[in-house]
């Protein structure tokens, strides 16, 4: 699958920020307006925060409150305190979190409404910022290509927690070169992705709910292939569509692209148009312990130019293919696929049948998995000449048309198929394949001297 990265169009205000104005403002003394209002102000409220209404914010006022909230944030950051935003709706347009800026609300009661289809909150080059217990509403307004309701760029040690991001005209959260924690938020109803991270610098995405997004749930991308280290754990991702179509770049619960050393673990991912976890050109990826159901294509994918993937201890129920470790033609190789439970596979159409439990091509161990109810094949090893050094051992395959299919096409390499239990394989337990065509008898019962690169032994067929 190909990815064409969309870059957000630069807005005039962003150009001003990057020209150096932001650095001047962020390091200047507290603005005069805020200094006047801070005189004699008590700051013994919510965890030492400054109440924004004491600096001029008005809950449920229909007009733009960006300026007054901006002054409050600069004032509070200047004295090392968070800003508390009481319950109510506040209309804003690209409110800036300065270095040390913290905005705190009341869960479900404090709302920022993004005005004019622009981001509600932005961060550029600011360390130690946070957004806590704030609802950010996009109202479905069209936004610039690639934008987010909240956008953080070059933000070390950022924290976004216990927030709700709803009805974004593009993405819910956009993070560029960000480290820190995105935790316990709800992101829903976004026109493109719930969360888009690019070139992260040590990011944890945990405990969030992402639902009803039109193209993707969580994107972990890099501008060039390299180590990323993002950890995506214990999220609930559901009902992800593929509104913009394509061959896999959309319709995914979690999409890891060019980002190495990423962990995607212990998530519940359901009802995605394509894939639960798709790792494209993502080396040393760990996909572990995820519970996945009702996927339109491959549930778990390691594809294209990756080296090193561990796919272990996942549960997959109802997908077109369970796990695919593929694209040896583009350098995709080196994987362990172990301890997965895969059941209730399905076919799609005449040209793209799928219906396979596990598929692997190169330098891969497929061990200790259970595959049940695969209408085409329980385990597939290789495609045409793209097979090298695959070990399929100690797996259980039940109720499949073909138990294990292995490529014997011209140029195909070695495979070991041993100690598997294959039950109720209607066409055969272990069959040699030339692409999708069966060209041998059942190798579990009778070896074929034409293919000395295959070792098929000690399999139990019932």
PABA-579535 format. One record per residue (C-alpha): x, y, z. Coordinates in Angstrom, 2 decimals, always signed. Example, Ala and Ser with C-alpha at 12.3 -4.5 7.8 and 13.67 -1.06 7.14 Angstrom:
2
X;Y;Z
+12.30;-4.50;+7.80
+13.67;-1.06;+7.14
This chain:
462
X;Y;Z
+0.00;+0.00;+0.00
+1.20;+3.50;-0.70
+1.01;+6.44;+1.62
+0.89;+10.01;+0.44
+1.58;+12.20;+3.42
-0.61;+15.24;+3.73
+1.05;+18.30;+5.17
-1.18;+20.92;+6.78
-1.35;+24.23;+4.99
+0.43;+26.93;+6.96
-1.85;+29.54;+8.43
-0.89;+33.18;+8.74
-0.75;+32.95;+12.50
+1.57;+29.98;+12.34
+3.87;+31.91;+10.06
+3.99;+34.70;+12.62
+4.77;+32.22;+15.36
+7.60;+30.57;+13.47
+9.08;+33.96;+12.57
+10.11;+34.43;+16.21
+7.17;+36.38;+17.58
+6.12;+33.42;+19.73
+9.52;+33.14;+21.39
+9.42;+36.84;+22.26
+5.94;+36.66;+23.75
+6.54;+33.42;+25.61
+9.60;+34.74;+27.40
+8.38;+38.27;+28.01
+7.05;+39.52;+31.32
+3.40;+38.89;+32.11
+1.27;+41.15;+29.84
+0.17;+44.43;+31.41
-3.51;+43.48;+31.25
-2.85;+40.27;+33.15
-0.49;+41.95;+35.61
-3.23;+44.40;+36.57
-5.74;+41.63;+37.07
-3.24;+39.51;+39.04
-2.63;+42.25;+41.58
-3.91;+40.96;+44.91
-5.46;+37.89;+43.24
-5.86;+34.83;+45.44
-4.60;+31.67;+43.77
-5.62;+29.11;+46.37
-8.34;+27.55;+44.20
-8.31;+24.29;+42.29
-4.82;+22.85;+42.93
-3.39;+26.37;+43.09
-4.86;+27.35;+39.72
-5.97;+30.79;+38.58
-9.67;+31.00;+37.78
-9.99;+32.34;+34.23
-13.20;+34.19;+35.12
-11.23;+36.43;+37.51
-9.25;+37.55;+34.46
-12.26;+38.29;+32.30
-13.46;+34.97;+30.83
-17.25;+34.65;+30.68
-18.82;+31.16;+30.59
-21.35;+30.69;+27.76
-20.60;+34.08;+26.18
-21.31;+33.81;+22.44
-18.34;+35.88;+21.27
-14.67;+35.03;+20.73
-12.79;+34.70;+24.04
-9.37;+33.86;+22.63
-7.71;+37.10;+23.74
-8.87;+37.02;+27.34
-7.98;+33.33;+27.73
-4.62;+33.94;+26.08
-3.82;+36.65;+28.60
-4.86;+34.35;+31.41
-2.55;+31.60;+30.17
+0.43;+33.95;+29.86
-0.29;+35.34;+33.33
-0.58;+31.95;+34.96
+2.49;+30.52;+33.22
+4.42;+33.57;+34.34
+3.81;+32.72;+38.00
+3.91;+28.92;+37.57
+0.18;+28.18;+37.95
-2.42;+26.43;+35.80
-5.52;+28.19;+34.50
-8.83;+26.79;+35.71
-11.69;+27.18;+33.25
-15.08;+26.83;+35.00
-18.00;+24.98;+33.40
-19.43;+26.59;+30.28
-18.74;+27.10;+26.57
-15.86;+29.29;+25.39
-15.43;+30.15;+21.70
-11.73;+30.28;+20.72
-9.48;+30.44;+17.67
-5.94;+28.97;+17.92
-5.45;+29.58;+21.60
-1.71;+29.19;+22.34
-0.36;+27.22;+25.28
+2.92;+28.96;+26.20
+5.84;+27.14;+27.85
+4.60;+25.88;+31.21
+1.00;+26.56;+30.16
-1.66;+24.35;+31.75
-5.39;+24.60;+31.09
-7.71;+22.66;+33.42
-11.48;+22.27;+33.25
-14.31;+20.20;+34.69
-14.84;+16.88;+32.87
-17.80;+17.05;+30.52
-18.69;+20.59;+31.57
-15.90;+22.85;+30.30
-16.05;+23.25;+26.52
-13.84;+25.01;+24.01
-15.57;+25.57;+20.68
-13.23;+25.93;+17.69
-14.20;+29.03;+15.73
-14.15;+29.32;+11.96
-12.83;+25.85;+11.24
-9.43;+26.55;+12.82
-7.64;+24.71;+15.64
-8.93;+25.47;+19.10
-5.56;+25.06;+20.84
-2.02;+25.18;+19.42
+1.46;+24.67;+20.82
+4.69;+25.54;+19.02
+8.07;+24.97;+20.60
+6.78;+24.94;+24.20
+7.91;+22.53;+26.90
+5.81;+21.20;+29.77
+2.29;+22.07;+28.63
-0.93;+20.27;+29.49
-4.63;+20.16;+28.71
-6.81;+18.45;+31.33
-10.56;+17.73;+31.53
-11.50;+19.97;+28.59
-14.08;+19.23;+25.89
-13.03;+20.55;+22.47
-15.83;+20.80;+19.91
-15.23;+21.14;+16.18
-18.92;+21.12;+15.19
-17.95;+19.37;+11.95
-16.72;+22.60;+10.38
-14.34;+22.14;+7.41
-10.70;+22.63;+8.42
-7.42;+23.09;+6.52
-6.02;+19.86;+5.11
-4.26;+17.89;+7.86
-5.25;+20.22;+10.70
-6.46;+19.15;+14.14
-8.72;+20.52;+16.85
-5.59;+20.59;+18.98
-2.13;+20.85;+17.35
+1.19;+20.43;+19.16
+4.53;+20.97;+17.42
+7.97;+20.59;+19.03
+6.39;+20.06;+22.44
+8.51;+18.03;+24.88
+6.82;+16.56;+27.97
+3.29;+17.42;+26.88
+0.29;+15.91;+28.67
-3.28;+15.70;+27.34
-5.60;+13.78;+29.63
-9.25;+13.28;+30.53
-10.39;+15.40;+27.57
-13.08;+14.94;+24.92
-12.42;+15.87;+21.27
-15.51;+15.77;+19.11
-16.64;+16.37;+15.52
-13.35;+17.58;+14.03
-13.53;+18.68;+10.40
-10.13;+16.98;+9.93
-8.22;+15.29;+12.79
-8.89;+15.32;+16.51
-5.28;+15.67;+17.71
-2.23;+16.44;+15.56
+1.17;+15.94;+17.22
+4.47;+16.77;+15.50
+7.76;+15.99;+17.25
+5.99;+15.55;+20.58
+6.96;+13.60;+23.67
+4.81;+12.98;+26.74
+1.47;+11.33;+27.46
-1.91;+11.27;+25.74
-4.08;+9.43;+28.22
-7.70;+8.71;+29.15
-9.23;+10.92;+26.45
-12.23;+10.31;+24.21
-11.88;+11.22;+20.53
-14.90;+10.76;+18.31
-16.57;+11.79;+15.08
-13.45;+13.05;+13.25
-13.53;+13.47;+9.48
-10.07;+11.92;+9.04
-8.12;+10.48;+12.02
-8.71;+10.61;+15.73
-5.02;+11.12;+16.56
-2.12;+11.74;+14.18
+1.45;+11.63;+15.53
+4.39;+12.46;+13.24
+8.06;+12.13;+14.24
+7.36;+11.49;+17.92
+10.14;+11.80;+20.47
+9.00;+9.42;+23.20
+5.20;+9.35;+23.24
+2.75;+7.23;+25.21
-0.84;+6.92;+23.96
-2.78;+5.01;+26.57
-6.28;+4.46;+27.92
-8.06;+6.49;+25.24
-11.35;+5.80;+23.46
-11.34;+6.54;+19.72
-14.59;+5.98;+17.87
-16.61;+6.80;+14.78
-13.77;+8.35;+12.78
-14.07;+8.49;+9.00
-10.59;+7.28;+7.96
-8.33;+6.13;+10.82
-8.19;+5.80;+14.58
-4.57;+6.39;+15.66
-1.74;+7.17;+13.20
+1.89;+6.82;+14.28
+3.99;+8.04;+11.36
+7.44;+9.35;+10.61
+8.56;+11.58;+7.75
+11.45;+9.16;+7.10
+11.92;+5.58;+8.21
+13.55;+5.36;+11.63
+13.19;+4.66;+15.34
+10.14;+6.20;+16.98
+9.42;+4.28;+20.16
+5.80;+5.32;+20.61
+3.77;+3.07;+22.95
+0.09;+2.58;+22.12
-1.58;+0.62;+24.92
-4.96;-0.14;+26.50
-7.00;+1.99;+24.12
-10.51;+1.21;+22.91
-10.83;+1.86;+19.16
-14.10;+1.18;+17.38
-16.12;+1.93;+14.27
-13.40;+3.25;+11.96
-14.50;+3.80;+8.36
-12.60;+4.31;+5.10
-14.37;+7.36;+3.72
-11.52;+8.34;+1.41
-10.96;+4.78;+0.16
-7.60;+3.51;-1.05
-5.83;+0.19;-0.62
-5.14;+0.28;+3.08
-4.05;+3.79;+4.04
-7.54;+4.32;+5.47
-9.88;+2.20;+7.52
-7.38;+1.22;+10.24
-7.63;+1.20;+14.02
-3.89;+1.82;+14.44
-1.65;+2.62;+11.47
+2.14;+2.62;+12.02
+4.04;+4.01;+9.02
+7.86;+4.16;+8.80
+8.00;+4.36;+12.62
+10.35;+1.83;+14.21
+10.33;+0.27;+17.69
+6.62;+1.00;+18.21
+4.59;-1.08;+20.68
+0.88;-1.63;+20.08
-0.38;-3.72;+22.99
-3.49;-4.68;+24.93
-5.94;-2.60;+22.91
-9.55;-3.49;+22.10
-10.06;-2.76;+18.38
-13.34;-3.51;+16.61
-15.41;-2.71;+13.54
-12.72;-1.24;+11.28
-13.30;-1.12;+7.54
-9.81;-2.54;+6.92
-7.33;-3.41;+9.67
-6.99;-3.38;+13.45
-3.21;-2.77;+13.44
-1.37;-2.04;+10.17
+2.42;-1.68;+10.38
+3.88;-0.44;+7.09
+7.68;-0.19;+6.75
+7.79;-0.31;+10.56
+10.77;-2.30;+11.82
+11.00;-3.89;+15.27
+7.28;-3.42;+15.85
+5.59;-5.23;+18.75
+1.90;-6.09;+18.24
+0.87;-7.96;+21.36
-2.18;-8.85;+23.40
-4.74;-6.98;+21.31
-8.36;-8.12;+21.21
-9.72;-7.53;+17.69
-13.08;-8.23;+16.10
-15.05;-7.52;+12.93
-12.36;-6.34;+10.54
-12.99;-5.88;+6.82
-9.53;-6.91;+5.63
-6.40;-8.21;+7.43
-6.70;-7.87;+11.20
-2.96;-7.51;+11.93
-0.49;-6.50;+9.23
+3.31;-6.26;+8.99
+4.02;-5.22;+5.42
+6.49;-3.69;+2.98
+10.06;-2.81;+3.98
+10.14;-3.88;+7.64
+12.76;-5.94;+9.43
+11.61;-7.47;+12.67
+8.03;-7.88;+13.87
+6.71;-9.64;+16.94
+3.01;-10.50;+16.68
+2.00;-12.45;+19.75
-0.90;-13.39;+22.02
-3.58;-11.50;+20.09
-7.22;-12.58;+19.72
-8.87;-12.09;+16.33
-12.53;-12.93;+15.71
-14.15;-12.19;+12.33
-11.76;-10.81;+9.72
-10.98;-11.43;+6.07
-7.45;-12.54;+7.06
-6.14;-12.90;+10.58
-2.42;-12.01;+10.37
-0.33;-11.15;+7.29
+3.47;-10.84;+7.37
+4.23;-9.98;+3.80
+5.96;-8.05;+1.01
+9.27;-9.92;+0.92
+9.45;-8.46;-2.58
+9.97;-5.06;-0.90
+12.25;-6.34;+1.85
+9.62;-7.29;+4.42
+11.20;-10.03;+6.56
+12.09;-11.38;+9.99
+9.13;-12.02;+12.29
+7.73;-14.13;+15.10
+4.03;-14.96;+15.03
+3.18;-16.83;+18.21
+0.36;-17.63;+20.59
-2.41;-15.96;+18.60
-6.03;-17.16;+18.60
-7.72;-16.56;+15.24
-11.22;-17.65;+14.30
-14.13;-17.00;+11.96
-12.34;-15.81;+8.85
-14.34;-14.79;+5.78
-14.03;-14.35;+2.05
-14.62;-10.99;+0.36
-15.07;-11.27;-3.41
-14.01;-13.33;-6.43
-10.82;-11.30;-7.04
-9.67;-10.92;-3.43
-10.93;-13.93;-1.56
-8.82;-13.75;+1.62
-10.28;-16.22;+4.15
-6.79;-17.10;+5.52
-5.79;-17.36;+9.17
-2.04;-16.56;+9.03
+0.15;-15.69;+6.05
+3.95;-15.39;+6.19
+6.71;-15.10;+3.59
+10.28;-14.71;+4.84
+12.53;-15.50;+7.81
+9.56;-16.10;+10.09
+8.55;-18.42;+12.90
+4.84;-19.30;+13.06
+4.48;-21.19;+16.32
+1.79;-22.13;+18.81
-1.15;-20.41;+17.16
-4.75;-21.60;+16.90
-6.73;-21.00;+13.70
-10.36;-22.08;+13.47
-12.88;-21.71;+10.65
-10.81;-20.49;+7.70
-12.80;-20.85;+4.49
-9.70;-20.77;+2.24
-6.59;-21.69;+4.26
-5.54;-21.98;+7.88
-1.87;-21.01;+7.39
-0.27;-19.86;+4.14
+3.50;-19.91;+3.65
+4.89;-17.93;+0.73
+3.45;-16.55;-2.49
+5.05;-17.58;-5.76
+8.84;-17.34;-5.42
+8.51;-15.17;-2.29
+9.20;-17.80;+0.35
+12.35;-18.08;+2.45
+13.14;-19.86;+5.70
+9.72;-20.11;+7.31
+9.10;-22.40;+10.28
+5.49;-23.44;+11.02
+5.41;-25.63;+14.12
+3.07;-26.62;+16.96
+0.04;-24.84;+15.55
-3.56;-26.03;+15.71
-5.65;-25.59;+12.57
-9.30;-26.58;+12.72
-12.05;-26.50;+10.11
-10.27;-25.04;+7.08
-10.50;-25.76;+3.38
-6.70;-26.18;+3.27
-4.89;-26.70;+6.56
-1.44;-25.37;+5.61
-0.52;-24.23;+2.11
+3.15;-23.80;+1.16
+4.51;-22.28;-2.02
+6.38;-24.67;-4.33
+6.44;-22.26;-7.27
+9.70;-21.85;-9.15
+12.24;-20.01;-6.98
+10.44;-20.62;-3.66
+12.73;-21.28;-0.71
+12.77;-23.54;+2.32
+10.04;-24.22;+4.87
+9.71;-26.45;+7.92
+6.19;-27.69;+8.71
+6.23;-29.92;+11.77
+4.31;-30.97;+14.86
+1.09;-29.24;+13.87
-2.36;-30.60;+14.60
-4.66;-30.19;+11.59
-8.31;-31.12;+12.00
-11.10;-31.19;+9.43
-9.11;-29.77;+6.50
-11.51;-30.45;+3.67
-9.06;-30.27;+0.72
-5.95;-31.46;+2.50
-3.79;-30.92;+5.57
-0.56;-29.68;+3.91
-0.64;-28.80;+0.22
+1.96;-27.40;-2.18
+0.77;-24.27;-3.95
+1.70;-22.42;-7.12
+0.22;-19.07;-6.17
-3.43;-19.97;-5.47
-3.37;-23.29;-7.36
-2.89;-26.65;-5.59
-0.10;-28.62;-7.36
+0.69;-31.48;-4.96
-1.02;-34.16;-3.02
-1.31;-33.98;+0.76
+2.30;-33.61;+1.90
+1.30;-34.48;+5.47
+0.57;-38.00;+4.22
+3.09;-38.42;+1.41
+6.33;-36.49;+0.74
+7.02;-35.17;-2.74
+10.62;-35.68;-3.89
+10.36;-32.76;-6.32
+10.60;-30.32;-3.43
+13.59;-31.18;-1.22
+13.52;-27.66;+0.29
+10.41;-28.64;+2.24
+10.49;-30.57;+5.51
+7.03;-31.86;+6.48
+7.06;-34.14;+9.51
+5.25;-35.34;+12.62
+2.03;-33.50;+11.85
-1.18;-34.95;+13.28
-4.08;-35.03;+10.82
-7.57;-35.81;+12.09
